[in-house]
Every structure is written in structure tokens, then in C-alpha cells.
Amino acid sequence: MAGTILLAEPAHSVWATADGQAGQHQVRRVAQIRHPAERTTRDLPATLHDLDARGFASDNCAGIHPEILEAITRANGGHQGAYGADVYTQHLQGVFRQHFGAEATAYPVFNGTGANLVSLQAMTERWDAVICAESAHINLDECGAPERVGGLKLLATPTPQDKLTPELVELQARGWGDEHRAQPKVVSLTQSTELGTLYTVDEIAAIVEHAHARDLAVHLDGARIANAAAALDVPMRAFTTDVGVDMVSFGGTKNGLMLGEAVVVLNPDAVRGMAFLRKSSMQLASKMRFVSVQFEALLSGDLWLRNARHANAMAARLEAAVRDLDGVQVQRSVEANSVFAILAESVTERMRERYPFHVWDERTGEVRWMTSFDTTELDVDRFAALFKDEMAIEVRDPQAG
Ligand SMILES: Cc1ncc(COP(=O)(O)O)c(C=O)c1O
């Protein structure tokens, strides 16, 4: 029966609810729309989580944008070729070319780690090395996949300003022909960076020019490329295709997809074996139409930009709300969709009981708050208000909690 109301079980979650309260949730009523032929109301499981739960842990914690979900539903039904031999994947090439130019070829994959892995393998020989920032996701957060699965040497470089520069690339660009040294072959940049900052178009252009002069190809980890383009107010090709970037790991999941990233080859001369590497890296989706149709919904109109602009605006709102509070030191400039701040550990602990977020650096007490396409102004304002209360408690009684 469509529109049946059923009684849900209590959810055991510490996520904050829409009214900012924490703790276990009480028995809730959940509207379910289901096929008449399905089981009776009593047989249906309740949602396992609170549909009003909010947090600032990651843009990965958000759900699916309704327009994406609708696109998946539209692509459902009937049979289509598997492994990319479907109309959605074929049509997708034109969509990506609108953004990245006529030479671009997109290879949908499952996740960002896989996109990076396929990209970097396609750009290197077995004895090659990749120059990256020490803070790069490929260096710190992929469980060594580039090394272990890709067999690559990463030349991770400390970056005082969180970003690579031609000078920092130059420190690593040496040793060619020396059999004792993995051969530098690729420079990998992240845009927006893992620390929520941005390379300007000119900064990327300068790195690419320097890299190419050294016969190094350039890969861009664009897990949050849309946030970067929205913040810089330029098309995505302005800091990729137009400045000579060779390969992009294109992020979709963090910008509203259910799941899906794409490896976008901008310079076909810089890669080889893409199709084989995608399969052997376990990134070839059999029902690829459902990944591709999400990208089409994201990129054929302005959904990608709306989502990214909104996430960025929510981070700016959050920063503005907490910037001047005693006891909060906002770190780094807030340029995309994350805010980094140093707080007292006791405040962090109490706040995290209400709203999940990550401790970025346990040594310094730095935390990360990340916003997403579905973060609302109310979410931010409630979080900031709670935060102000916690800071007041902290000032009165530093041992509280
Ligand atoms: C900059 C960056 N690159 C790559 C990834 C990897 O994405 P996934 O978790 O889908 O493998 C992430 C994930 O958070 C990321 O932040």
C-alpha cells in the first residue's frame, strides 16, 4: 500500500537531530512508499538511521542529491549493454567534453582512490615515481594503494603553504637515468586541497609549465574539483585542460552522487592502457549505466555548480560564525567547503557527542568541519549556537564535561 505509515524501531545513534538534540532517538514514525506487491507493513524494516541526523564530518556523509536519485530511477528498467556498452556511458563522453574540451575521454570508476590509482598507473612505468605534497590523499589516506597496488614510488614533499610550487617540484625532479632512483614521471596536485585551500589558475599553470619542461606529466586529484571551480568562479577547464594538465581524477561522490568518480584523460599521449588498467584495478563497473547517468545529471546542467557553491557558502557561513569566538583559532584560509580550527580537547569531545566531525591532528587539537550540498543554513546556525554555549561553559568551568 503506497504511503503507508509504519512504526520505526528506536535508532541507536549519537548524531544530532534537526533540533540540535543528541542521544538515542525515540520511536519514530517513518513514511514508506512501496510497491503494492511487497510485504505487509509489519514485515518492513525501519530505517536504521535518523533521517534528520546532521554532522560536519565529511561531504561523504551526505545522502544522494534528489536529482541524481531521480536520474538513476529514470535509467532503470530494460536491459542495456554491460561494462560501459550502454547509451548513458556513450552519451557521457559528450558531456565531459563540454567541460574539458574535445580531446577529453572519461572513464567512470567507483571511487576516488581507484580513480587516482588508475590515473597514476596509466601515466607511469613500473620504475617511475610521482611527486606529490606530503599532505596528499594519495600519500596519507589511501592505505598505500599507489605503492602497494600500483607499485609506484611517491616522492612526498613537505609543503609549507599546503601546496606544491615549481620550486618544490624542482627539489624532486632529478636522478633520471640513475638506476638507484625511481624515475620522477608525474606531478600530482589536489584541487581543492586536502586542507580546504585552492591553487589559483596561475599557480597550476606555473607548475604544469615547469613540470612539462622537465618531461613530467601532471595529474590533478579533483575529488573536490567542483568546489574549486565554484570558489575560483572559473570553468573546470580553466585550471585543467587550458593550462595543460594531462589527467584528472574527477570527483562526483562528494558533490551529490550516490557513488562514482571518473578518470578524465585530457592528453591521450600521456597515458596508456586505460581500459585494461581500470579493469585490473577492479574499477570497471558491470552496470556502468548507473554510474554514468549520475554524471550526466550532475554535469549536463548546472547541478555540479549549484551543489559546490552551496557547500562552499556553508563553510564560509560557519567560519564567519565561529571566527571571533574566544578559544577558537581558525587555521588556514577557508576557500572551499571545509573549516579547520584548533579547540580545547574538552570542547571537541562535548561537541562531537552532538555533531560528528573529525579531529584532524590529535597533537595540536586541530579539527575539521566539512560542509556538503545538503548542509542547511539552519544546520550551521545551530552548530554555531551550540558551539558558543560550549565555549561559554569552557570559560566558566574548563573541567566541565
Ligand atoms: C582529495 C581526495 N582524493 C581522493 C579521495 C578518495 O576518495 P574515495 O574515498 O572515494 O576513495 C578523497 C576522499 O576523501 C579525497 O579527499
The ligand as an ORCA input file, in Angstrom:
! r2SCAN-3c Opt
* xyz 0 1
  C      41.424     14.644     -2.100
  C      40.854     13.262     -2.124
  N      41.236     12.417     -3.076
  C      40.766     11.165     -3.135
  C      39.855     10.713     -2.227
  C      39.436      9.255     -2.296
  O      38.113      9.038     -2.430
  P      37.476      7.616     -2.003
  O      37.285      7.691     -0.533
  O      36.218      7.612     -2.782
  O      38.404      6.514     -2.398
  C      39.395     11.555     -1.209
  C      38.419     11.080     -0.215
  O      38.112     11.674      0.761
  C      39.926     12.871     -1.145
  O      39.559     13.710     -0.180
*
